[in-house]
Amino acid sequence: DAGVIQSPRHEVTEMGQEVTLRCKPISGHNSLFWYRQTMMRGLELLIYFNNNVPIDDSGMPEDRFSAKMPNASFSTLKIQPSEPRDSAVYFCASSSGLAGPNEQFFGPGTRLTVL
Amino acid sequence: AQTVTQSQPEMSVQEAETVTLSCTYDTSESDYYLFWYKQPPSRQMILVIRQEAYKQQNATENRFSVNFQKAAKSFSLKISDSQLGDAAMYFCAATSGTYKYIFGTGTRLKVLA
């Protein structure tokens, strides 16, 4: 199993530009999570999908952030326009179900730097 | 609301020695689950060990074990025979059984050769 795949691993962009982060969950997993990790705030859940449907997006910081999951094997997190305070590591994680404390399998993360 | 607290920002341990990382949590749920995740410099989050609150027996995974004190809401991680590869950030996490994990702020573990 390839695990959760994220791309790109590193992204450097300038303020105002659009940024798209990509995630491929583990095959067969029906729950997908986007997290943001910063020194100041630690790990924060941004959005949670179950069976490709957004269930909880209360962690999305503002309208500049959007996430989609068009099918079971792909999700994107978009920031438009990006700002320096968006600089962080963004993790995608997947798990196998809603019921029970199923382990969340994390991808390697995307380190985003907004100049 | 659930909270998870890791009061040790950084810990050091001599190679081959034992170290204990602390975690306390607060929840009103009767059924919940606790986890320790390891994040090495590669940034990959790796599950180390998990504990179901309804189980009285402490979980063990090779050199890793937990001391689960339910009444005190304490969930510490003990690493025995520490190895250089154990150097990482360690995160304690809790969930009430739904999707939402609450993570602590992490403890950076240094292993001294």
Boltz contact constraints between the chains, C-beta under 6 A:
constraints:
  - contact:
      token1: [A, 42]
      token2: [B, 105]
      max_distance: 6.0
  - contact:
      token1: [A, 43]
      token2: [B, 103]
      max_distance: 6.0
  - contact:
      token1: [A, 48]
      token2: [B, 99]
      max_distance: 6.0
  - contact:
      token1: [A, 101]
      token2: [B, 33]
      max_distance: 6.0
  - contact:
      token1: [A, 101]
      token2: [B, 95]
      max_distance: 6.0
  - contact:
      token1: [A, 101]
      token2: [B, 97]
      max_distance: 6.0
  - contact:
      token1: [A, 103]
      token2: [B, 47]
      max_distance: 6.0
  - contact:
      token1: [A, 106]
      token2: [B, 45]
      max_distance: 6.0
  - contact:
      token1: [A, 108]
      token2: [B, 44]
      max_distance: 6.0
  - contact:
      token1: [A, 109]
      token2: [B, 43]
      max_distance: 6.0
